[in-house]
């Protein structure tokens, strides 16, 4: 380690920066986050620097650096975008006793500024001793994604509560308390009730820990999206990371299940046997049992849990027992499918509304307002529509739909094996039957793939567009 990372106290102390161009601006954006007194010395400062000076955020001296300018400064930055000028001012600053950084000059610098992830008061500093700035940026990006923007708020409020937590025995008990706060209780309270909800949540968490009744079960109804793991939300990933139990459906892709915490118990409620037909009451009872046992449960549903997902029945079962739950939305199949064919669900002048229908319901093929659906320009996304295609085709034609209406069927949207069938209403069957699709598929009435929108006359099965 050639450079030793430390966090320097700069509150109320003087930092001097020489330069008024791009390098200076980049450093100033960082320095102005601190509570240091910042002075900029530049004969020709950028307008932004002048604005900061007018706002009183820094002191601006409009001339080149002179001997004595860096007296009493804790840090000095040479940021002139000019090697010779940087070397000149660095020598002057050192003579004044300052510790010097020359921007983009590792060897000329007494210290280097790390890449920073800022969740004040939590700060992560990343350094590679100049070896791999690209790597530092990647690590920063990964951490920016992983560390919730709320972490600073959690830490700030948590700090005010440290004294109360001393009621718990030193060591393990306190560590468990803080883990529960940062991983579960804090983020949840913040999401549900904002900053004001944090203190009461801390208090009731502490009460539970003092009583030795530490774990409180919870179920998150999480949308897994259409299949591509990159289409998971950050919240979904975090929930999977923290899960004790994952209860998943048939359509959740294996790559997504891989992301669950290694120790999590994985329960498949979507296969034949225990089954595709696992009765809803069994699923409800399973969720309730695990949550009541104090587990962090993820109930993973394909797409968005609020779309044809029987979500309400599960929420009601959990609520009837007075247990905790939350919903993490996901990308529904219709969104992923239109993205693949380059179309919008709504379009000015074409359709002001879009309908999501199910092809069949508990009573068989589902009935709908066919006359409304048959109007020109309407866009309809039909979920679970493969078997019902002939029925839907018949109903629409019977209610006056144009037989030439574009129909697109997208199978396995967003997955590697995605396929697109492009057809018209009057050829939907037999085309769909002939295509022999075996994966989940969405039928769009009123949309053609953008690329082929002008040449609709040859219905055929295409590979992913
Ligand atoms: N909650 C899910 C829908 C569940 S119903 C969502 O929001 O997407 C199951 C139906 O969704 C399937 O029959 C199929 O019509 C559709 N579906 C789910 N995943 C799909 C995918 N990757 N590609 C196309 N259709 C999909």
Boltz pocket constraint, residues with backbone or C-beta under 6 A from the ligand:
constraints:
  - pocket:
      binder: B
      contacts: [[A, 225], [A, 226], [A, 227], [A, 251], [A, 301], [A, 302], [A, 303], [A, 304], [A, 305], [A, 306], [A, 307], [A, 308], [A, 309], [A, 331], [A, 332], [A, 333], [A, 334], [A, 337], [A, 382], [A, 383], [A, 384], [A, 385], [A, 410], [A, 411], [A, 412], [A, 413], [A, 414], [A, 415], [A, 440], [A, 441], [A, 442], [A, 443]]
      max_distance: 6.0
